[in-house]
């Protein structure tokens, strides 16, 4: 084996994939999905980092992680703190977390003042080499922070409640990305909080399944998922054999196939 071949193998083995859990709307299951997909990735043997970008800090909460210092989110985006210093190990093998704090609410202002403001998150992530997968748990909205996420992510996973307003938000985001010359092929949607009792949910899902941007598997609206907050754990730790857990496994299997993980 020559040096060129060795280098190619090294690059392949050290490649890190970044997935962003994002939606223009709040309350669609982004954080629950971030936590559960991170857990499943770790079960599959991927060394996984979950970076909480939402000032609510819910992802960190599910993994019992608290910010170690004051204004850590702000300092990281400003370049005053290295990303490695904020990473916390969890009790779960192969899962690490960067918890958010309230200073994350100033992300757009911080990024607006930074050089190469649209590539700041991508630049920060470039300093990581030891992870197979990074998951970004994003706050709702459509701003400079989200443009950063769109540029940094290899795939943008968008949980969608199958309702008219939720789908309208999807169309708004897609139009924004086209208008700003962002790669819409990064987008991959899956339905979440699906209520089988509602005909509208079934009709909406059927109408979008032909769209290449939508997964066939989905996550129903189930009490076991809501209990994640009470248990302060990923779903699989307290309801591993549940229907909800199987639905997340099915969604993850489809995502892995489409993203080629």
C-alpha positions in Angstrom: 0.0 0.0 0.0 1.5 3.4 -1.0 1.2 6.7 0.9 -1.6 8.0 -1.3 -3.7 4.9 -0.6 -3.0 5.1 3.1 -4.0 8.8 3.2 -7.4 8.0 1.4 -8.1 5.3 4.0 -7.3 7.7 6.8 -9.6 10.3 5.4 -12.4 7.8 5.1 -12.0 6.4 8.6 -11.8 9.8 10.2 -14.8 11.4 8.4 -17.3 13.0 10.7 -21.0 13.4 9.8 -23.0 16.3 11.1 -26.8 16.0 11.3 -29.0 19.0 12.3 -32.4 18.5 13.9 -34.3 21.6 12.7 -37.7 23.1 12.0 -39.0 26.6 11.6 -41.7 25.8 14.1 -41.2 24.8 17.7 -42.9 21.9 19.5 -42.5 19.4 16.6 -40.2 16.9 18.4 -36.7 18.2 17.5 -35.2 17.6 20.9 -36.7 14.2 21.6 -35.5 13.1 18.2 -32.0 14.6 18.8 -31.7 12.7 22.0 -33.1 9.4 20.8 -31.2 9.4 17.5 -28.0 10.2 19.4 -28.7 7.2 21.6 -29.3 4.9 18.6 -26.2 6.1 16.9 -24.1 5.2 20.0 -25.8 1.8 20.1 -24.6 1.3 16.6 -21.0 2.0 17.7 -20.8 5.6 16.6 -18.9 8.0 18.9 -21.6 10.7 19.0 -21.6 14.4 20.1 -24.9 16.2 20.8 -24.5 20.0 20.6 -27.4 21.8 22.1 -27.9 25.1 20.4 -31.3 25.9 22.0 -31.1 28.2 25.0 -33.8 26.1 26.7 -31.1 23.5 27.1 -33.5 20.5 26.9 -31.0 18.1 25.2 -28.5 18.6 28.0 -31.3 18.1 30.5 -32.2 14.7 29.1 -28.6 13.6 29.6 -28.3 15.3 33.0 -25.7 17.7 31.7 -25.4 21.3 33.0 -23.2 24.1 31.6 -19.9 24.1 33.5 -19.4 27.8 33.3 -21.3 31.1 32.8 -22.1 32.1 29.2 -20.4 29.1 27.7 -22.5 29.2 24.6 -21.7 32.8 23.9 -18.0 32.3 24.5 -17.9 29.3 22.2 -19.5 31.2 19.3 -17.2 34.2 19.9 -14.1 32.0 19.8 -13.1 32.7 23.4 -13.5 29.1 24.3 -12.4 25.9 22.4 -15.2 23.5 21.7 -13.3 20.6 23.3 -13.3 22.3 26.7 -17.2 22.4 26.8 -17.8 18.7 25.9 -19.1 16.6 28.7 -19.2 12.9 28.9 -22.6 11.3 29.7 -23.3 8.1 31.6 -23.9 6.4 28.2 -21.0 5.0 26.4 -20.1 6.9 23.2 -22.4 9.8 23.9 -21.0 13.3 24.7 -22.9 16.5 25.1 -22.3 20.3 24.8 -25.2 21.7 27.0 -26.7 25.1 26.2 -27.2 28.0 28.5 -29.3 31.2 28.2 -26.4 33.1 26.5 -27.3 31.0 23.4 -30.2 33.3 22.9 -27.7 35.9 21.7 -26.4 33.7 18.9 -27.6 35.8 16.0 -26.0 39.0 17.4 -22.7 37.2 18.1 -22.6 35.7 14.7 -23.5 38.9 13.0 -20.4 40.5 14.5 -18.1 37.6 13.7 -15.9 37.3 10.6 -17.3 34.8 8.0 -20.5 34.9 10.1 -22.3 32.3 8.1 -19.6 29.7 8.5 -18.8 30.1 12.2 -20.4 26.8 13.3 -18.8 25.0 10.4 -15.4 26.4 11.5 -15.9 25.4 15.1 -16.8 21.8 14.1 -13.7 21.6 12.0 -11.8 21.4 15.2 -13.3 18.1 16.1 -11.8 14.8 14.8 -12.6 12.1 17.3 -16.4 11.8 16.6 -18.2 9.8 14.0 -21.4 11.8 14.3 -22.3 15.3 15.5 -26.0 16.1 16.1 -27.1 19.7 16.3 -30.3 20.3 18.3 -31.4 23.7 16.9 -33.9 26.2 18.2 -36.9 27.0 16.0 -36.6 30.0 13.6 -35.0 31.2 10.5 -32.0 33.4 11.1 -28.2 33.8 10.7 -27.8 30.9 13.3 -29.8 28.7 11.1 -27.9 29.6 7.9 -24.8 28.6 9.9 -26.5 25.3 10.6 -27.5 24.7 7.0 -24.0 25.2 5.8 -22.4 23.1 8.6 -24.7 20.1 8.4 -24.3 17.2 6.0 -28.0 16.5 6.4 -30.8 18.7 7.8 -33.4 16.4 9.5 -36.8 18.2 9.8 -39.4 16.5 12.0 -42.8 17.5 10.7 -46.2 17.3 12.3 -48.6 16.3 9.5 -50.7 19.4 9.6 -51.3 22.3 7.1 -49.2 24.9 9.1 -46.3 22.5 9.7 -46.1 21.6 6.0 -46.3 25.3 5.2 -43.3 26.0 7.4 -41.4 23.3 5.4 -42.2 25.0 2.2 -41.1 28.3 3.6 -37.7 26.9 4.6 -37.2 25.3 1.2 -38.0 28.5 -0.5 -35.6 30.4 1.8 -32.8 27.9 1.0 -33.4 28.2 -2.7 -33.4 32.0 -2.5 -30.1 32.0 -0.6 -28.4 29.4 -2.8 -28.3 26.8 0.0 -28.3 23.1 -0.9 -31.9 21.8 -0.6 -30.7 18.2 -1.2 -29.4 18.3 2.4 -33.0 18.3 3.7 -34.6 15.1 4.9 -38.0 15.2 6.7 -39.8 12.7 8.8 -43.3 13.0 10.3 -43.5 13.2 14.1 -46.2 13.5 16.7 -48.5 11.6 14.3 -52.0 11.1 15.8 -53.6 8.1 14.2 -57.0 9.3 15.3 -56.9 12.3 13.0 -57.7 11.8 9.3 -55.9 15.0 8.4 -52.6 13.5 9.7 -53.1 10.4 7.5 -54.1 12.4 4.4 -51.2 14.8 4.8 -48.7 12.0 5.2 -50.0 10.2 2.1 -49.8 13.3 0.0 -46.1 13.9 0.9 -44.8 10.3 0.8 -44.1 10.7 -2.9 -41.8 13.6 -2.1 -38.2 12.6 -2.1 -37.6 14.8 0.9 -39.8 12.7 3.2 -39.0 9.5 5.0 -41.6 6.7 4.9 -41.1 5.9 8.6 -42.5 8.2 11.3 -42.9 8.8 15.0 -46.4 8.7 16.5 -47.7 10.9 19.3 -47.2 8.6 22.3 -47.1 9.1 26.0 -43.8 7.1 26.3 -42.0 9.9 24.4 -43.5 12.5 26.7 -42.3 10.6 29.7 -38.7 11.3 28.6 -38.9 14.5 30.6 -40.2 12.8 33.7 -37.5 10.1 33.5 -34.8 12.5 32.3 -33.5 9.8 30.0 -33.6 8.7 26.4 -36.7 6.7 25.5 -34.8 3.4 25.3 -33.7 3.5 28.9 -37.2 3.1 30.4 -39.3 1.9 27.4 -37.0 -0.1 25.3 -39.6 -2.6 24.1 -42.3 0.0 23.4 -43.9 0.8 20.1 -42.4 4.3 20.4 -38.9 2.9 20.7 -39.5 0.7 17.6 -40.7 3.7 15.6 -37.6 5.6 16.4 -35.5 2.6 15.4 -37.3 2.4 12.1 -36.8 6.1 11.5 -33.1 5.8 12.4 -32.6 2.8 10.1 -34.1 4.8 7.2 -32.0 7.9 8.0 -28.8 5.8 8.1 -29.6 4.4 4.7 -30.3 7.7 3.1 -27.4 9.5 4.7 -25.1 6.4 4.1 -23.9 6.2 7.7 
